[in-house]
């Protein structure tokens, strides 16, 4: 019996995902992978805390990438981007969580945050995408680097929100 317990414990332990250390720079590949537990300069929250901030009208920033048109889609087939459901009231700044962003898009991201916060760099900004998605980590890190002082990272994102049976709304990308 002891051997069976040790075997089961060993298997369960080997399947547990390890939490990576916080890198010094932005993540530039394998965006759907375990994320760190921390983000220097930002507060990390769980779903109940995210819900409380949502009720307090914090700014929620969804950075999930847009679905890409399949490369092998025949020319005669019309591409329709699938609908995206997000936290109600969130602004969907699609693709702004990549590690490397072309300068014009990076500037547009910075301007959009400035507009959303009405220039108040202490305004609460909650960044999210999906669970185990580095996009929100990168976007939140970028906001910290731009001098935002109330950056909040919600690593469970839409998955955590949905798992808690909280409402979702269909959203369109802000740009």
RAURVEN-V40283 format. One record per helix or strand of 3 or more residues. SS is the DSSP state (H for helix, E for strand). FROM is the first residue (numbers start at 1). LEN is the number of residues. If there is no record, write none. Layout:
# RAURVEN-V40283
SS:FROM:LEN + SS:FROM:LEN
This chain:
# RAURVEN-V40283
H:2:14 + H:47:9 + E:59:4 + E:84:4 + H:103:14 + E:125:4 + H:134:12 + E:151:3 + H:157:7 + E:168:4
